[in-house]
Amino acid sequence: MKLVIICYNIAIHEEVLEILKEVGIQNYTRFEKTQGIGKTSGPHLGNHIWPAVNSVLAVAVEDDKKDKLIKQIKELRKRLGKEGIKAFVLPLEEIT
C-alpha cells in the first residue's frame, strides 16, 4: 500500500474529488486551508497579501489505484498549468 499526499489550490477541490471518484477512492483525510509556497504556484498564505490557500488530502491506496490516481493528477496538472496540484507517494507499512 501507499500513502498519497495531494496538495492543491482550494479552488480546484471539486476537480480533485472527481478524480478520487473516478479512481474508486472513497476514503481520505482532508486538511483544509493549509498554507505554503510552491515552486510554480507561488505563495498561498491566506493573508491579505497572499490570500490563496491550499487543501491537503492524505489517501491510503493499493498500488494499482495509486498508479491510476497519479496518472489522473498528472493529467489535471497539465490542464491547469499554474493553478497548482502536487502529489507525494510514500510507502505505507501499517494501518491500525
N, C-alpha and C positions, 0 to 999 in steps of 0.2 A: 504494500500500500504506500501511497504518497500523501503528503500534505501539500496542497497547492494554496499559496497565499496570493490573492489577487488584490492589487492596489489600483484604484481607478478614480477618475474625477466623478464626483457625486452626480454630475449632470447626465452621466450615461448609465445610471443604476438599472433602469428598465432593460437596456440592451444586455447588460451583464446577466440579469436574472433570466432573460430569454435564452441565453447561451446555456445556462445551467439546466433549464427545462429541456432544451434540445438534446443535451448530452444524457439526460436522465438522472440528474443530480437533484435530490430533494432536500438534503441536509447540509447546513453550513452555519458558521458563526460569523456575524457581521459586526464590525466595529465602525460606528458612524462618526462622521465629522472628524476624521483624522487629518493631521497636518503633516506637511513635508515639502521638500524641494526636489523636483525631478530634473534630470539632465535635459530632457527635451520639453517638458511641460511647464517648467518654472515653479515658482513658489505657490503653494496652496496653504496659506497660513491662517485663514479665517479671520483676518483683521481688516481694518478699513483700507489699508494699502494693498494687501493681497487677499481679497475676500474669498476666493475659491477654497473649497475643502474637498477631501477625498473620502472614500469609504474603503474598507479592507474586508475581504471575505477570507475566512480560513475554511478550506474544504478538504475533507479526508476522502480519498477516492482510490479505487482499484487501479492498477496500472493501465488497463485498457481504456477506462474512462478518462484517466489523466491525459493520455495521448489525444483523445478526441477534444477534451477541454482546451488543451494548449493549442491545438490546431484552430479551434474557433476563436480563441483570444487573439492569435496572430492575425487572423482574417479581419477581425474587428479593428485591431490596431492599424492595419493597412488602410481601412476605410476611413478611420477617424483622423489619422495623421497626428497632429499635435495635441489633441484632446486629452490623451493620457490614460493608458492602461498597461500594467505590467503584471507578470505572473512569476512567482518563485516556487520551485519544486524542491521539496525536502523529503528525505526518507522518513517514513512513519513506522516505528517499530512496534508500538502497542497503543491500544485504546482501552481505557479502563473505566 
